[in-house]
Amino acid sequence: MKTRDIVLVGAGVVVGYLLVGYLKKSKDKSGSTDDIVTTDAILPAVDQAKIDACNKEADDFMASARLRAGTDLVAVRKEKFDSCMSRKS
């Protein structure tokens, strides 16, 4: 074997190693999308009916509430929505 042949074999091994690493990494990313995994825990499923009911309740409250001038409407609505979400299980 000549030096050129050794260099070509070495380059082939390096390219093969990198290709296998790339293909293995892409397989790991294409996992199941049933559960959303974070670093801490699995997030609970979203209950859209509960969110819709709380949005309606917050909208009804905002439509009928009399608030002082300068009141942060977004904060009031968020508080109402959060209390509804925590209350209705």
Secondary structure as UniProt FT lines:
FT   HELIX           3..29
FT   HELIX           48..64
FT   TURN            69..70
FT   HELIX           73..87
//
